[in-house]
Amino acid sequence: MSLIFLGIALLFWRNEWIYNLPTPVPATYRAVDPGATIDLPANLKSGSKPLFLHFFNPDCPCSRFNMTYFKTLVKQYGGQVDFAIVVMNNADYTEKEVQEKYGLPIPVFFDSSIAARCGVYSTPQAVILDPARKLYYRGNYNRSRYCTDTKSNYAQLALEGLLQKKNDLRFDRFALTAYGCRLPNCKK
């Protein structure tokens, strides 16, 4: 019986350890620097507000853990910022299903080329573009896998910085190093 419990404990430890490692950078990755203009598809261009893109995969555990936190950002900043979800694994989902399942009446896109345009190679990732569609922030939502570390709410800090017109924000390596599920298959 002790061996069974030890085996289960080792599986949980291994899983937690794997998700604490950075997502490997793909060999074909092309970095996109802050300040770069992002050429978005015509159906994603919006008005004069900043745009927050949520790169998401319903099959990725990290994305699912993150959804509650993302919803609080949409609720808090929805009047000042346009939000959209970019689903990176669309095999079994429609826009309406994603909206209804997560209670988010915001646009949902299934165009994986948007990830490459923004320099995203894992989920979940946040991309914040200023009204001129220049990259302001690309990175993690939070240092914690479950988005519970309020001291490291990187995406929220970036949103507030953009709205307050701060161009000198500095983030630690945990904000800018991808952690989560790999693209294109979104598997850890």
N, C-alpha and C positions, 0 to 999 in steps of 0.2 A: 504494500500500500504506500509506503514511504517513497519507493521508486516511482510510482505513478505521480504522486504529488511533486516530486523533484522534477520529473519530466515535464509536467505542466508548467511549473515555475520557470524552467529553462526556456520553454517555448515563449512564454510571455516576456521574459528578459530579452531573448534574441529579437523578438518583434519590436520591442521598445528601442533596443540598441540600433536596429536597422533604420528606424524612422528618425533617429537622432543624427544620422550621418547625412552630409550634404548630398543632394541629387547629383550624380555624375554629369559633367558637362559633355554634351554630345560632340563628336569629332567635327560635325558639320555646323556647329553653333557659330552664329555671327552676332557679336555683341552690338547693342544699340545704346549709345550714350545718352545720358540726360541732356535735354535741350534739342535732341534730334527731332525733326518733324516726322510724324508718323502718317503715312499715306493709308488712310482707311478706305474700305469698300464704301461705295456710295450709299448703301442702305444703313451704314453705321454712323455716318456723319450727322452731327446734331447742331444745335443752335450755338448760343454764345456762352454756354456754361462749360465748366470743366467736365471731363468725361472720365468716369471710373469704370475700368474693365475688370471684371472678375473672371479669371481663367479657372474653370471648374470641370471636374469629372465626377459624375455621380457614382462611379465605381471605385473611386479613390478614397480610402478611409480618411486621409488628411483633409480632402475637400469636404467630406461629410461633417467632420468635426468642426470645420471652419464656418459652415453655413449659418449657424446661429449668430456668430459675430458679424458676418457680412450683412445679415438682415438688420442688425442694430445700426450699422453704418448707413444703410439705405434709409432707414426710418429717421435717423438723426440729420442726415445731410441731403435728403431727397429734394428739398426745395432749392438748394444751392448748386447741386451737382447732378449731371445726368449719369445714370447707372445702366450697365448692360452686363449680361452674363455671356461668356464665350465658352460653350461646352466643347470639350476636347475629345469626347468619346460619344458620338451621337448614334451609335448603332441601334439603340432601343428607345430613344426618347424623341419627343416633339417639343416645340416651344411651349405649347399649352400645358403639356405634362410637367415640364420643369417649373413653369410658373405656378401651377396649382399645387404641386407637391411641396414646394417651399414657400408658398404664400407670397410670392414676389411678382407683382404685375409690372415687370420691367422687361425690356427687349431681351431676347435670347437668340444668340447666333451660333451656328454650327460650322463656322469657317476657320479651319485650323491654320490658314495662312496668316491670320491676324496675330497668332502667337509669334511666328517668325518675324513679322514686321515690328513687333514690340520687344523682341529679344527674350521671349518667355520659353523655357524648356521644361517646366514642371508645373504641376497643379498641387495646391491652390497657389495662385500668384495674383497680386494686385498690380494694375497698371493705371497710373493717373496721368491724364493729359490735360494741359492747360487749354483755355479756349481757342488758342491758335493751333492746337493739336501737336504741341511740342511735348516730348516725354518729360514729365516732372518727377515721377517715381515709378520704379519697377522693383518689386520685391515681395517680401513676406508680410503677412498681416500682423504677426505676433511671434515672439520667440517660442512660445509654448505650443506643443502639438495640438492641444485642445483650445488654443486661443484664450487662455485664462490669466495670463500674466499681464495685468493692466499697465505695468511700467514699460512694457515693450509693445504697445499698440502702434506699430510702425505705420500701417496704412492710415490710421486715424491721425497720427502726428503729421504725416505727409499731406493729408487732406486739409488739415487746419493750417499748415504752413502755406499751401497754395492759396487758400482762401484769404489768408492774411498777407499775401504777396511777399512771402519770405523766400529768398533765393539762396540762402546760406545754410540750409538744413544739412546736418551731418548724421549719418546713421552708422551703427556698428556693423560688423561683418555678418551678424545674424539676420539683419534686415535685408541685406543685399545678396546673400548666398542662398540659392534655391534649396529648399527642403521639401520633400513630398514625393509625388508620383511622377515618373519620367514621361515625357512625350516621345513619340506620338502615341504609344500604347497606354500610357498613364499607369504603368505598373512599377512598383518599387523594386 
